[in-house]
Amino acid sequence: MTGMTAPDTSFSPAGSPRPGLRERKKIKTREAIRTATYALVEEQGYEATTIEQIAERAEVSPSTVFRYFPTKEDIVLTDEYDPLIMEELRARPADEPWPDSLRHVIHRAISLGMKDSHAVSRLRTRLMVEVPSVRSRMMESMSETGRMLCQAIGERTGRDPGSLEVRVYAMSIVGGLMETSMYWAEQDHAPDFEALVDRALDVIEHGLPQENR
């Protein structure tokens, strides 16, 4: 999800198995590549940062970088949260209202994503605003997140995940979170991000408020 970083394993619902050694190694490699990228971008800017520089800083080969991330934009934007968010949604009580489940899981993901990486979240959202290629790739990746959310909504509500109504609702959530992240960056990250997310979810749930904020 937008503005978050690699997951804390404590996000996984109770009873979920710990990743195996091979998967942990993959996660470690992905994190090394991300960490190298963030550091280089901070030092010299996004456009000046090359895949070769990232590979050298992460102590992997350029081909390894491309194996994990097809584009430089993907390094900035890709995280591990989507599958975990879907798993967490499925683990919420069956009788809990859907908007409450969604709000709980999004706040949980934000809290864990920013726990020790607030600077990275600020960098990622700033690049979404400042770099057209990052923003464009983010919009492309929204469709994949939206499809996963459609499936979770369908399972929870009994609706057809491919129906127009479910697709529109899912993409309104995904698009709303993206716009919230960009708004946060445009405001120099001064507002409280979780408060902004609550405002966005209120609009999705209740419609546009009468008064301007």
CORJOGI-V773132 format. One record per backbone hydrogen bond with DSSP energy under -1.0 kcal/mol. CO is the residue of the C=O (numbers start at 1). NH is the residue of the N-H. If there is no record, write none. Layout:
co:CO nh:NH
co:CO nh:NH
//
This chain:
co:1 nh:4
co:8 nh:11
co:9 nh:12
co:13 nh:16
co:20 nh:24
co:21 nh:25
co:22 nh:26
co:23 nh:27
co:24 nh:28
co:25 nh:29
co:26 nh:30
co:27 nh:31
co:28 nh:32
co:29 nh:33
co:30 nh:34
co:31 nh:35
co:32 nh:36
co:33 nh:37
co:34 nh:38
co:35 nh:39
co:36 nh:40
co:37 nh:41
co:38 nh:42
co:39 nh:43
co:40 nh:44
co:41 nh:45
co:46 nh:49
co:50 nh:54
co:51 nh:55
co:52 nh:56
co:53 nh:57
co:54 nh:58
co:55 nh:60
co:61 nh:65
co:62 nh:66
co:63 nh:67
co:64 nh:68
co:65 nh:69
co:71 nh:75
co:72 nh:76
co:73 nh:77
co:74 nh:78
co:81 nh:85
co:82 nh:86
co:83 nh:87
co:84 nh:88
co:85 nh:89
co:86 nh:90
co:87 nh:91
co:89 nh:92
co:93 nh:96
co:97 nh:101
co:98 nh:102
co:99 nh:103
co:100 nh:104
co:101 nh:105
co:102 nh:106
co:103 nh:107
co:104 nh:108
co:105 nh:109
co:106 nh:110
co:107 nh:111
co:108 nh:112
co:109 nh:113
co:110 nh:114
co:117 nh:121
co:118 nh:122
co:119 nh:123
co:120 nh:124
co:121 nh:125
co:122 nh:126
co:123 nh:127
co:124 nh:128
co:125 nh:129
co:126 nh:130
co:127 nh:131
co:131 nh:135
co:132 nh:136
co:133 nh:137
co:134 nh:138
co:135 nh:139
co:136 nh:140
co:137 nh:141
co:138 nh:142
co:141 nh:145
co:142 nh:146
co:143 nh:147
co:144 nh:148
co:145 nh:149
co:146 nh:150
co:147 nh:151
co:148 nh:152
co:149 nh:153
co:150 nh:154
co:151 nh:155
co:152 nh:156
co:153 nh:157
co:154 nh:158
co:160 nh:163
co:163 nh:167
co:164 nh:168
co:165 nh:169
co:166 nh:170
co:167 nh:171
co:168 nh:172
co:169 nh:173
co:170 nh:174
co:171 nh:175
co:172 nh:176
co:173 nh:177
co:174 nh:178
co:175 nh:179
co:176 nh:180
co:177 nh:181
co:178 nh:182
co:179 nh:183
co:180 nh:184
co:181 nh:185
co:182 nh:186
co:183 nh:187
co:184 nh:189
co:185 nh:188
co:187 nh:190
co:192 nh:196
co:193 nh:197
co:194 nh:198
co:195 nh:199
co:196 nh:200
co:197 nh:201
co:198 nh:202
co:199 nh:203
co:200 nh:204
co:201 nh:205
co:202 nh:206
co:203 nh:207
//
